[in-house]
Amino acid sequence: MPTASIIVPAFNVERTLADTLSALQAQTFDDFEVIIVNDGSSDRTLEIAAGFVKDGNIRVVTQPNRGLAGARNTGIAAARGDFIGFCDADDLWLPGKLAAHIRHLRENPAVGISFSGSDFINDDGCLTGQAQRPRLTGIDAAHVFKRNPVGNGSAAVLRRDVLDEIAFRPPEEDGRDWYFDERFRQSEDIECWLRIALTTRWRFEGIPGLLTQYRINAGGLSSATDRQFAAWERMVEKLAPLAPDFFRTHTQAARAYQLRFLSRRAVADLDGAHARKLSKEWLACSYRPLWEEPLKSAVTLAAAHVLWLCGEKPVLGMMTLVSSRRQNARVAS
């Protein structure tokens, strides 16, 4: 049996799948399998996936479309490894990523979810200069709720035991267990991570480095923010009965962080009116992001206002300047 299984959900990803699989084949830790879940694709995804099956550690499972959560659940059911990672079919893993997570989990038996930071890449696979650099230690359920340090669906490697502990089978499902909730087409990641944080003793802990390259698709971001926020609210409604006091204490601050995140997405999509509206909404929920993360919050507010007031160029210049100063500070330190 392989030590690790990497699950690649794949829906109409003919443009990026080969690069994703090539990056996984280049992992320095070699005792692993890749399970590609063809989730009802109508393009050349299955053909491209089949071309990699000659590599003995790659398998393809095909199913009607069930969404990202459903594809991951299918992959987990097929996985044979004690450690399970997820890599979306338009993202990339650096060669040492799997080795670093396996070492981290083996050396820290209380850690159930290991994750890393991520560089952002654009549609063409080029680095954007932006990155997710999450907190790596001292993570409790409140931090997972407010800040989701895992960051994206391609950043984490988990113990199989963690997923077995949270498995459930809803009444409408008579054939297999669920780990991610397939009723969510957005916010399925944070719903799963928060359920782990609230119902198990497993620790979340990150490792240094930007080991994932996470693809940001240009255009159409802010058009999805209303749906994403609605899914986030449904997640809160679903999980609140598990820990009523926890949600009573932390929901307003977490809602402000979520709206701030969506405001930043609207800025990235150069939608000034929507970014400004979302900024007003997160300030109305809670000022906690302002004093917990003053620089990031101030930049978000300023970018939203300047974009609404002056247009695209001043905002791009401001974001570039902030990114440059952060990079210089990291080099100096």
Beta strands, then each sheet from edge to edge (+ up, - down):
strand 1: 4-10
strand 2: 32-39
strand 3: 58-63
strand 4: 83-86
strand 5: 92-93
strand 6: 111-121
strand 7: 127-132
strand 8: 156-159
strand 9: 203-215
sheet 1: 3+ 2+ 1+ 4+ 8- 6+ 7-
sheet 2: 3+ 2+ 1+ 4+ 8- 6+ 9+ 5-
end
